[in-house]
Amino acid sequence: PTVIYSNMQTPVYQASASVQWIERQSFADMLVTLTRGSTVFGDPLLTQSKIITSLPVIEKAVIGLGLVGEQASPDELRQQAAAIQETISTAIVPDTNVIRIIVTHRDPKLAASIANKVAEVYIVENLREKGKQSRSVREFIEKQLGEVSAKLKASEETLAKFKETEVPSGVALPLQNRLGTLDAQRQSLLQKY
């Protein structure tokens, strides 16, 4: 009986693809890490593994593989993605930042296609998210630069008005005289050289 059972089993195939996760911290994240300590909650590779097998990533892979028609309803897409999601697992390669995407399926070609498409979708989505973070940091820096520039200009104007209205006295008078002398010497040296 055992021989008959084993001959009647449908073969199951495994295919895998690997992705490398590289943590890139924004300038703001680095400052927070320096001032407050680590901002990472949990294992980042485990988090990335969960993202890889998440429904949004699998849905995009299902669409990319053409496993649902263009006219498929959201429910049909979700059902097909859930079925494919059950065939996918991940494994973190020890002592690395590499995540293996493993697909177990009866069709070896489909298993390989799913593994590769999920890896591709994950990479594209990861790059898109990093791009969003970069734009956000750039916008923050530009905003801060504008605010600091405005404050600097206001301070310079206040200082200029102060210099126009106030007459040097006390310690400031000898310093201002010395500054004038040094400026004259500098101009003289600049003309010589």
CYANA upper distance limits for C-alpha pairs under 8 A (distance plus 0.5 A):
  1 PRO  CA      5 TYR  CA      6.78
  2 THR  CA      6 SER  CA      6.71
  3 VAL  CA      7 ASN  CA      6.67
  4 ILE  CA      8 MET  CA      6.74
  5 TYR  CA      9 GLN  CA      6.99
 10 THR  CA    106 ARG  CA      7.69
 11 PRO  CA    106 ARG  CA      6.63
 12 VAL  CA    104 THR  CA      7.17
 12 VAL  CA    105 HIS  CA      6.09
 12 VAL  CA    106 ARG  CA      5.07
 12 VAL  CA    107 ASP  CA      7.97
 12 VAL  CA    108 PRO  CA      8.41
 13 TYR  CA    104 THR  CA      6.09
 13 TYR  CA    105 HIS  CA      5.88
 13 TYR  CA    106 ARG  CA      6.25
 13 TYR  CA    107 ASP  CA      7.27
 13 TYR  CA    108 PRO  CA      5.90
 13 TYR  CA    111 ALA  CA      7.70
 14 GLN  CA    102 ILE  CA      7.27
 14 GLN  CA    103 VAL  CA      6.02
 14 GLN  CA    104 THR  CA      4.95
 14 GLN  CA    105 HIS  CA      6.92
 14 GLN  CA    108 PRO  CA      7.47
 14 GLN  CA    111 ALA  CA      7.02
 14 GLN  CA    112 ALA  CA      8.32
 15 ALA  CA    102 ILE  CA      6.34
 15 ALA  CA    103 VAL  CA      5.80
 15 ALA  CA    104 THR  CA      7.15
 15 ALA  CA    108 PRO  CA      7.71
 15 ALA  CA    111 ALA  CA      6.02
 15 ALA  CA    112 ALA  CA      5.49
 15 ALA  CA    115 ALA  CA      7.05
 16 SER  CA    100 ARG  CA      6.90
 16 SER  CA    101 ILE  CA      5.76
 16 SER  CA    102 ILE  CA      4.88
 16 SER  CA    103 VAL  CA      6.58
 16 SER  CA    112 ALA  CA      7.19
 16 SER  CA    115 ALA  CA      6.07
 16 SER  CA    116 ASN  CA      8.10
 17 ALA  CA    100 ARG  CA      6.24
 17 ALA  CA    101 ILE  CA      5.68
 17 ALA  CA    102 ILE  CA      7.29
 17 ALA  CA    112 ALA  CA      8.48
 17 ALA  CA    115 ALA  CA      6.00
 17 ALA  CA    116 ASN  CA      6.29
 17 ALA  CA    119 ALA  CA      7.08
 18 SER  CA     98 VAL  CA      7.05
 18 SER  CA     99 ILE  CA      6.08
 18 SER  CA    100 ARG  CA      4.81
 18 SER  CA    101 ILE  CA      6.38
 18 SER  CA    119 ALA  CA      7.62
 19 VAL  CA     98 VAL  CA      6.13
 19 VAL  CA     99 ILE  CA      5.89
 19 VAL  CA    100 ARG  CA      7.02
 19 VAL  CA    101 ILE  CA      8.30
 19 VAL  CA    119 ALA  CA      7.02
 19 VAL  CA    123 ILE  CA      8.30
 20 GLN  CA     97 ASN  CA      6.26
 20 GLN  CA     98 VAL  CA      4.87
 20 GLN  CA     99 ILE  CA      6.80
 21 TRP  CA     45 LEU  CA      7.91
 21 TRP  CA     48 GLN  CA      8.27
 21 TRP  CA     97 ASN  CA      6.09
 21 TRP  CA     98 VAL  CA      6.71
 21 TRP  CA     99 ILE  CA      8.00
 22 ILE  CA     97 ASN  CA      7.65
 25 GLN  CA     29 ASP  CA      6.22
 25 GLN  CA     30 MET  CA      6.75
 26 SER  CA     30 MET  CA      6.77
 26 SER  CA    133 GLN  CA      8.15
 26 SER  CA    134 SER  CA      7.73
 26 SER  CA    137 VAL  CA      7.62
 27 PHE  CA     31 LEU  CA      6.82
 27 PHE  CA    137 VAL  CA      8.11
 28 ALA  CA     32 VAL  CA      6.76
 28 ALA  CA    137 VAL  CA      7.83
 29 ASP  CA     33 THR  CA      6.57
 29 ASP  CA     39 THR  CA      8.24
 30 MET  CA     34 LEU  CA      6.62
 31 LEU  CA     35 THR  CA      6.63
 32 VAL  CA     36 ARG  CA      6.11
 32 VAL  CA     37 GLY  CA      7.53
 32 VAL  CA     38 SER  CA      8.39
 32 VAL  CA     39 THR  CA      7.89
 33 THR  CA     37 GLY  CA      5.02
 33 THR  CA     38 SER  CA      5.44
 33 THR  CA     39 THR  CA      6.53
 34 LEU  CA     38 SER  CA      8.30
 40 VAL  CA     44 PRO  CA      7.76
 42 GLY  CA     46 LEU  CA      8.39
 42 GLY  CA     47 THR  CA      8.26
 43 ASP  CA     47 THR  CA      6.89
 44 PRO  CA     48 GLN  CA      6.72
 45 LEU  CA     49 SER  CA      6.61
 45 LEU  CA     92 ILE  CA      7.71
 45 LEU  CA     97 ASN  CA      7.39
 45 LEU  CA     99 ILE  CA      8.02
 46 LEU  CA     50 LYS  CA      6.83
 46 LEU  CA     92 ILE  CA      8.25
 47 THR  CA     51 ILE  CA      6.87
 48 GLN  CA     52 ILE  CA      6.69
 49 SER  CA     53 THR  CA      7.05
 49 SER  CA     90 THR  CA      6.64
 49 SER  CA     91 ALA  CA      8.21
 49 SER  CA     92 ILE  CA      8.38
 49 SER  CA     99 ILE  CA      7.43
 50 LYS  CA     54 SER  CA      6.51
 51 ILE  CA     57 VAL  CA      7.78
 51 ILE  CA    122 TYR  CA      8.39
 52 ILE  CA     57 VAL  CA      6.81
 52 ILE  CA     58 ILE  CA      8.26
 52 ILE  CA    118 VAL  CA      7.69
 52 ILE  CA    119 ALA  CA      8.16
 52 ILE  CA    122 TYR  CA      6.47
 53 THR  CA     57 VAL  CA      7.30
 53 THR  CA     58 ILE  CA      7.09
 53 THR  CA     85 GLN  CA      7.10
 53 THR  CA     88 ILE  CA      7.36
 53 THR  CA     89 SER  CA      7.56
 53 THR  CA     90 THR  CA      8.16
 54 SER  CA     58 ILE  CA      6.80
 54 SER  CA     85 GLN  CA      8.36
 55 LEU  CA     59 GLU  CA      6.35
 55 LEU  CA     78 ARG  CA      8.33
 55 LEU  CA     81 ALA  CA      7.22
 55 LEU  CA     82 ALA  CA      7.65
 55 LEU  CA     85 GLN  CA      7.79
 56 PRO  CA     60 LYS  CA      6.89
 57 VAL  CA     61 ALA  CA      6.84
 57 VAL  CA    118 VAL  CA      7.39
 57 VAL  CA    121 VAL  CA      6.86
 57 VAL  CA    122 TYR  CA      6.94
 57 VAL  CA    125 GLU  CA      8.47
 58 ILE  CA     62 VAL  CA      6.59
 58 ILE  CA     81 ALA  CA      6.18
 58 ILE  CA     84 ILE  CA      7.90
 58 ILE  CA     85 GLN  CA      7.01
 58 ILE  CA    118 VAL  CA      6.99
 59 GLU  CA     63 ILE  CA      6.76
 59 GLU  CA     77 LEU  CA      7.18
 59 GLU  CA     78 ARG  CA      7.36
 59 GLU  CA     81 ALA  CA      5.67
 60 LYS  CA     64 GLY  CA      6.54
 60 LYS  CA    121 VAL  CA      7.28
 61 ALA  CA     65 LEU  CA      6.54
 61 ALA  CA    114 ILE  CA      7.71
 61 ALA  CA    117 LYS  CA      6.04
 61 ALA  CA    118 VAL  CA      5.95
 61 ALA  CA    121 VAL  CA      6.73
 62 VAL  CA     66 GLY  CA      6.71
 62 VAL  CA     67 LEU  CA      5.87
 62 VAL  CA     68 VAL  CA      7.32
 62 VAL  CA     77 LEU  CA      8.21
 62 VAL  CA     80 GLN  CA      7.85
 62 VAL  CA     81 ALA  CA      6.68
 62 VAL  CA     84 ILE  CA      8.39
 63 ILE  CA     67 LEU  CA      6.74
 63 ILE  CA     68 VAL  CA      6.72
 63 ILE  CA     77 LEU  CA      8.48
 64 GLY  CA    117 LYS  CA      7.76
 65 LEU  CA    113 SER  CA      8.12
 65 LEU  CA    114 ILE  CA      8.03
 65 LEU  CA    117 LYS  CA      7.70
 67 LEU  CA     80 GLN  CA      8.07
 68 VAL  CA     72 ALA  CA      6.55
 68 VAL  CA     76 GLU  CA      8.08
 68 VAL  CA     77 LEU  CA      7.02
 68 VAL  CA     80 GLN  CA      7.88
 72 ALA  CA     76 GLU  CA      6.36
 72 ALA  CA     77 LEU  CA      6.84
 73 SER  CA     77 LEU  CA      6.77
 74 PRO  CA     78 ARG  CA      6.54
 75 ASP  CA     79 GLN  CA      6.56
 76 GLU  CA     80 GLN  CA      6.65
 77 LEU  CA     81 ALA  CA      6.49
 78 ARG  CA     82 ALA  CA      6.48
 79 GLN  CA     83 ALA  CA      6.73
 80 GLN  CA     84 ILE  CA      6.75
 81 ALA  CA     85 GLN  CA      6.34
 82 ALA  CA     86 GLU  CA      6.92
 83 ALA  CA     87 THR  CA      7.70
 84 ILE  CA     88 ILE  CA      7.39
 87 THR  CA    103 VAL  CA      5.92
 87 THR  CA    104 THR  CA      5.72
 87 THR  CA    105 HIS  CA      6.89
 88 ILE  CA    101 ILE  CA      7.47
 88 ILE  CA    102 ILE  CA      6.15
 88 ILE  CA    103 VAL  CA      5.10
 88 ILE  CA    104 THR  CA      7.13
 88 ILE  CA    115 ALA  CA      8.45
 89 SER  CA    101 ILE  CA      6.59
 89 SER  CA    102 ILE  CA      5.69
 89 SER  CA    103 VAL  CA      7.01
 90 THR  CA     99 ILE  CA      7.08
 90 THR  CA    100 ARG  CA      5.94
 90 THR  CA    101 ILE  CA      5.17
 90 THR  CA    102 ILE  CA      6.22
 91 ALA  CA     99 ILE  CA      6.22
 91 ALA  CA    100 ARG  CA      5.61
 91 ALA  CA    101 ILE  CA      7.26
 91 ALA  CA    102 ILE  CA      8.10
 92 ILE  CA     96 THR  CA      8.21
 92 ILE  CA     97 ASN  CA      7.90
 92 ILE  CA     98 VAL  CA      6.57
 92 ILE  CA     99 ILE  CA      5.05
 92 ILE  CA    100 ARG  CA      6.70
 93 VAL  CA     97 ASN  CA      7.66
 93 VAL  CA     98 VAL  CA      6.08
 93 VAL  CA     99 ILE  CA      6.53
 93 VAL  CA    100 ARG  CA      7.47
101 ILE  CA    115 ALA  CA      6.62
101 ILE  CA    118 VAL  CA      8.40
101 ILE  CA    119 ALA  CA      7.72
102 ILE  CA    115 ALA  CA      7.00
103 VAL  CA    111 ALA  CA      5.99
103 VAL  CA    112 ALA  CA      7.85
103 VAL  CA    114 ILE  CA      7.53
103 VAL  CA    115 ALA  CA      6.37
104 THR  CA    111 ALA  CA      6.82
105 HIS  CA    110 LEU  CA      7.93
105 HIS  CA    111 ALA  CA      5.99
106 ARG  CA    111 ALA  CA      8.27
107 ASP  CA    111 ALA  CA      6.61
108 PRO  CA    112 ALA  CA      6.82
109 LYS  CA    113 SER  CA      6.65
110 LEU  CA    114 ILE  CA      6.45
111 ALA  CA    115 ALA  CA      6.72
112 ALA  CA    116 ASN  CA      6.67
113 SER  CA    117 LYS  CA      6.47
114 ILE  CA    118 VAL  CA      6.47
115 ALA  CA    119 ALA  CA      6.76
116 ASN  CA    120 GLU  CA      6.65
117 LYS  CA    121 VAL  CA      6.55
118 VAL  CA    122 TYR  CA      6.54
119 ALA  CA    123 ILE  CA      6.69
120 GLU  CA    124 VAL  CA      6.75
121 VAL  CA    125 GLU  CA      6.54
122 TYR  CA    126 ASN  CA      6.39
123 ILE  CA    127 LEU  CA      6.63
124 VAL  CA    128 ARG  CA      6.62
125 GLU  CA    129 GLU  CA      6.64
126 ASN  CA    130 LYS  CA      6.71
127 LEU  CA    131 GLY  CA      6.57
128 ARG  CA    132 LYS  CA      6.83
129 GLU  CA    133 GLN  CA      6.79
130 LYS  CA    134 SER  CA      6.61
131 GLY  CA    135 ARG  CA      6.67
132 LYS  CA    136 SER  CA      6.62
133 GLN  CA    137 VAL  CA      6.72
134 SER  CA    138 ARG  CA      6.61
135 ARG  CA    139 GLU  CA      6.54
136 SER  CA    140 PHE  CA      6.65
137 VAL  CA    141 ILE  CA      6.64
138 ARG  CA    142 GLU  CA      6.56
139 GLU  CA    143 LYS  CA      6.56
140 PHE  CA    144 GLN  CA      6.66
141 ILE  CA    145 LEU  CA      6.46
142 GLU  CA    146 GLY  CA      6.67
143 LYS  CA    147 GLU  CA      6.79
144 GLN  CA    148 VAL  CA      6.53
145 LEU  CA    149 SER  CA      6.41
146 GLY  CA    150 ALA  CA      6.66
147 GLU  CA    151 LYS  CA      6.79
148 VAL  CA    152 LEU  CA      6.56
149 SER  CA    153 LYS  CA      6.60
150 ALA  CA    154 ALA  CA      6.68
151 LYS  CA    155 SER  CA      6.61
152 LEU  CA    156 GLU  CA      6.59
153 LYS  CA    157 GLU  CA      6.66
154 ALA  CA    158 THR  CA      6.65
155 SER  CA    159 LEU  CA      6.60
156 GLU  CA    160 ALA  CA      6.61
157 GLU  CA    161 LYS  CA      6.68
158 THR  CA    162 PHE  CA      6.60
159 LEU  CA    163 LYS  CA      6.65
160 ALA  CA    164 GLU  CA      6.78
161 LYS  CA    165 THR  CA      6.70
162 PHE  CA    166 GLU  CA      6.21
163 LYS  CA    167 VAL  CA      7.99
168 PRO  CA    172 ALA  CA      6.00
168 PRO  CA    173 LEU  CA      5.55
168 PRO  CA    176 GLN  CA      8.12
169 SER  CA    173 LEU  CA      5.59
170 GLY  CA    174 PRO  CA      8.37
171 VAL  CA    175 LEU  CA      7.16
172 ALA  CA    176 GLN  CA      6.44
173 LEU  CA    177 ASN  CA      6.70
174 PRO  CA    178 ARG  CA      6.58
175 LEU  CA    179 LEU  CA      6.54
176 GLN  CA    180 GLY  CA      6.72
177 ASN  CA    181 THR  CA      6.82
178 ARG  CA    182 LEU  CA      6.65
179 LEU  CA    183 ASP  CA      6.55
180 GLY  CA    184 ALA  CA      6.73
181 THR  CA    185 GLN  CA      6.79
182 LEU  CA    186 ARG  CA      6.62
183 ASP  CA    187 GLN  CA      6.74
184 ALA  CA    188 SER  CA      6.72
185 GLN  CA    189 LEU  CA      6.69
186 ARG  CA    190 LEU  CA      6.58
187 GLN  CA    191 GLN  CA      6.81
188 SER  CA    192 LYS  CA      6.99
189 LEU  CA    193 TYR  CA      6.69
